[in-house]
Amino acid sequence: MEFSLELIVLPVSDVDRAAEFYRRIGFREDLDYVGGAGFRVVHFTPPGSACSIVVGAGIGTAVPGSAENVHLVVGDIVAARAELIARGVAVSEIFHDPEAVLFHQADERKRQPGLYPGRLSYASFASFTDPDGNGFLLQEVTERHPGR
């Protein structure tokens, strides 16, 4: 049995503001559905992704801005960061975690500035948030681990 992760619901306080943000950063808008009683679903897919996100009203009970560490995997973190900045997004400097290496610890004090030495795949990150504070991480993957 295969299980395919295809959708992540992001809690937001203002659907129009969130939708504008995701359009601006280049996510494809797949659907904007308005139902009765304040129900609305706006579906977006990041370029090259098989997994999409949804923002909306009446679609969940999570606190707006409570999503953390939503990874956007990129082949060139320097170029991806520059593109987001050009689109008006505040993106952190690139960092790595020499202790955790292929991920990062919650303790930001353990992070080191810059690309991981030798630009090891999976080991370099940059972060940004949407207007509600939902947290995203760019993660550079240039060579996949076996089985992917």
Legacy VTK file of the C-alpha trace (Angstrom):
# vtk DataFile Version 3.0
C-alpha trace
ASCII
DATASET POLYDATA
POINTS 148 float
0.000 0.000 0.000
1.394 3.414 -0.955
0.579 6.524 1.043
1.112 9.756 -0.835
1.341 13.001 1.109
-0.464 15.454 -1.143
-1.926 18.245 0.973
-0.980 20.330 3.999
-3.567 22.621 5.598
-2.024 25.872 6.831
-3.973 27.826 9.460
-4.387 31.497 8.566
-6.352 34.432 9.959
-6.950 36.293 6.671
-7.538 34.098 3.615
-7.184 36.914 1.072
-3.879 38.090 2.575
-2.530 34.523 2.663
-3.683 33.831 -0.917
-1.956 36.986 -2.161
1.260 35.909 -0.428
1.288 32.436 -1.979
0.487 33.831 -5.426
3.295 36.373 -5.049
5.885 33.742 -4.181
4.983 31.778 -7.302
2.740 28.997 -6.033
0.155 27.927 -8.611
-3.424 28.606 -7.523
-5.396 25.447 -8.293
-8.730 26.290 -6.701
-10.545 29.067 -4.858
-13.849 27.649 -3.646
-16.372 29.607 -1.583
-19.181 27.671 0.078
-21.852 28.668 2.521
-21.522 29.901 6.112
-18.053 31.453 5.641
-16.455 28.301 4.237
-13.600 28.869 1.777
-10.742 26.759 0.446
-7.829 28.121 -1.582
-5.518 25.423 -2.930
-1.919 26.138 -4.035
0.903 23.988 -5.391
4.552 25.048 -5.168
6.458 24.840 -8.480
7.666 21.279 -9.068
5.865 19.843 -6.033
3.588 16.814 -5.778
2.316 18.135 -2.436
0.049 21.166 -2.190
-1.107 23.518 0.549
-4.559 24.786 1.413
-5.515 27.954 3.245
-9.062 28.888 4.017
-11.862 29.575 6.443
-13.857 26.924 8.251
-11.353 24.212 7.357
-9.627 23.536 10.674
-9.211 24.496 14.297
-5.432 25.061 14.456
-4.274 28.485 15.584
-3.274 30.737 12.653
0.494 30.747 12.256
1.043 27.521 14.220
2.532 25.422 11.393
6.271 24.912 11.816
9.100 23.589 9.678
7.208 23.098 6.432
10.103 22.136 4.163
10.418 23.368 0.609
13.191 21.303 -0.933
15.257 23.112 -3.554
18.211 22.197 -5.747
19.977 25.530 -5.226
19.272 27.253 -1.935
21.205 30.393 -2.878
19.082 30.921 -6.008
15.816 29.989 -4.252
16.510 32.415 -1.414
17.332 35.187 -3.907
14.103 34.531 -5.832
11.968 34.745 -2.694
13.698 37.945 -1.626
13.059 39.400 -5.103
9.375 38.562 -4.561
9.348 40.558 -1.322
9.764 37.770 1.233
11.959 38.239 4.306
14.191 35.147 4.235
16.812 34.351 6.848
20.436 33.995 6.007
21.454 30.484 4.964
22.448 28.313 7.917
23.449 24.801 8.885
23.558 22.799 12.107
26.923 21.049 12.505
25.575 18.814 15.295
22.351 17.629 13.632
23.767 17.842 10.061
20.857 16.594 7.888
18.178 18.447 9.837
18.401 21.156 12.446
17.708 21.423 16.124
14.980 23.641 17.534
17.640 25.555 19.449
18.582 28.281 16.974
21.787 28.961 18.952
23.202 25.720 17.522
22.863 27.009 13.979
25.936 28.207 12.119
25.826 30.809 9.346
26.368 29.805 5.749
26.161 26.680 3.640
27.163 23.378 5.187
30.867 22.778 4.424
31.210 21.045 1.069
27.548 21.882 0.429
26.428 18.466 1.682
22.971 17.566 0.373
20.158 17.968 2.960
22.326 20.077 5.277
21.774 23.761 4.343
18.656 25.738 5.267
17.022 29.166 5.190
13.737 30.120 6.855
10.785 32.416 6.250
7.210 32.806 7.402
3.928 33.583 5.729
1.958 36.658 6.916
0.448 34.665 9.813
3.770 33.257 10.980
3.509 29.743 9.554
7.140 28.676 9.340
8.854 27.407 6.208
12.344 26.091 5.645
14.190 25.946 2.387
16.348 22.813 2.405
18.935 22.215 -0.278
18.892 18.673 -1.682
21.227 18.040 -4.582
21.619 14.282 -4.220
18.864 12.106 -2.776
19.467 9.312 -0.311
18.876 5.796 -1.683
15.267 4.688 -1.897
13.834 8.057 -2.872
LINES 1 149
148 0 1 2 3 4 5 6 7 8 9 10 11 12 13 14 15 16 17 18 19 20 21 22 23 24 25 26 27 28 29 30 31 32 33 34 35 36 37 38 39 40 41 42 43 44 45 46 47 48 49 50 51 52 53 54 55 56 57 58 59 60 61 62 63 64 65 66 67 68 69 70 71 72 73 74 75 76 77 78 79 80 81 82 83 84 85 86 87 88 89 90 91 92 93 94 95 96 97 98 99 100 101 102 103 104 105 106 107 108 109 110 111 112 113 114 115 116 117 118 119 120 121 122 123 124 125 126 127 128 129 130 131 132 133 134 135 136 137 138 139 140 141 142 143 144 145 146 147
